[in-house]
Amino acid sequence: MKYMLLIHHNEAEMAKATPADWQATAAEYAAFNEALTKAGGIPGERLQPSSAATSVRVKGDKTEVLDGPYADTKEQFAGYFMIDVPDLDQAIAWAARCPSAKMGAIEVRPLWVESDNKW
């Protein structure tokens, strides 16, 4: 089953990180990406800060364009990984290995499968 691992960080806390913190995290991510790729996963992408986001909503015939993310929260969406594993337990195991799990939260969400018909 395919899952997306959605990374959520507190950007204010991340801004306090030292160069040594970033260097250590970069090394952890290099190892994580290598292991994920060997297991058939897709290396992730890091996003720019939420201040670079633009949110679009359509109500009737009016389009609203807002600067910033959709919701103002303590943690912001920071990036993602795609994995294909047999079950949720293995997806959770990969999420726990992700270096960002120590700095925020990793949301594990299955990709939509047409046969699910859950909506």
C-alpha positions in Angstrom: 0.0 0.0 0.0 1.3 3.5 -0.8 1.6 6.1 2.0 2.6 9.7 2.1 4.7 10.7 5.2 3.8 14.4 5.7 6.4 16.3 7.8 5.2 19.0 10.2 7.6 21.3 11.9 7.4 24.3 14.2 9.1 26.9 12.0 9.9 29.2 15.0 11.7 26.4 16.8 13.5 25.4 13.6 14.8 29.0 13.2 16.6 28.6 16.5 18.7 25.6 15.2 22.5 26.1 15.1 24.7 25.3 12.1 25.8 22.2 14.0 22.2 21.2 14.4 21.6 21.6 10.7 24.7 19.6 9.8 23.7 16.7 12.1 20.2 16.7 10.7 21.6 16.8 7.1 23.7 13.7 7.9 20.6 11.9 9.4 18.5 12.8 6.4 21.2 11.5 4.0 21.2 8.1 5.7 17.4 8.1 5.9 17.0 8.9 2.2 19.5 6.2 1.2 17.7 3.6 3.3 14.3 4.7 1.9 15.5 4.6 -1.7 17.0 1.1 -1.2 13.6 0.0 0.2 11.8 1.3 -2.9 10.6 4.6 -1.4 10.7 8.0 -3.1 13.1 10.5 -1.6 11.3 13.4 -0.1 11.1 17.1 -0.9 11.6 19.9 1.5 9.2 22.9 1.2 9.9 26.6 1.6 8.6 28.1 4.9 4.8 28.6 5.2 5.3 32.3 4.7 6.0 31.5 1.0 2.6 29.7 0.7 -0.4 31.0 -1.2 -3.9 29.6 -0.4 -6.7 29.6 -3.0 -10.4 29.1 -2.2 -13.3 29.3 -4.6 -16.7 30.3 -3.2 -19.4 30.4 -5.9 -17.9 32.4 -8.7 -15.4 34.3 -6.5 -11.7 33.2 -6.2 -10.0 34.2 -3.0 -6.2 34.2 -2.9 -4.6 34.5 0.5 -0.9 34.9 1.4 0.2 32.2 3.8 -0.9 28.7 4.6 -4.5 27.6 4.9 -4.4 27.3 8.7 -2.4 29.2 11.3 -1.0 26.4 13.5 2.0 25.8 15.8 3.4 23.3 13.3 3.6 23.9 9.5 3.7 21.4 6.6 7.4 21.2 5.8 7.8 18.3 3.3 6.9 14.8 2.4 8.1 11.3 1.4 6.2 8.6 -0.6 6.6 5.0 0.4 5.1 1.7 -0.7 4.9 -0.8 2.1 2.7 -3.8 2.9 0.8 -2.2 5.8 0.4 0.7 8.2 2.7 -0.8 10.8 5.6 -0.6 8.3 4.6 2.9 7.3 4.7 4.0 11.0 8.1 2.4 11.3 9.4 4.5 8.5 7.8 7.6 9.9 9.6 6.9 13.3 12.9 6.6 11.5 12.5 10.0 9.8 14.8 12.6 11.4 12.0 15.1 11.5 10.0 13.0 13.9 12.3 14.3 16.6 11.5 17.9 15.7 7.8 17.8 14.9 5.3 15.2 13.7 5.1 12.9 10.8 1.5 12.3 9.5 1.1 8.9 7.9 -1.6 8.9 5.3 -2.6 6.2 2.8 -3.0 7.3 -0.8 -6.4 7.2 -2.3 -7.3 3.9 -4.0 -10.3 4.1 -6.3 -11.7 0.9 -4.9 -11.8 2.3 -1.4 -14.9 4.4 -2.1 -14.7 5.9 1.4 -16.3 9.2 0.4 
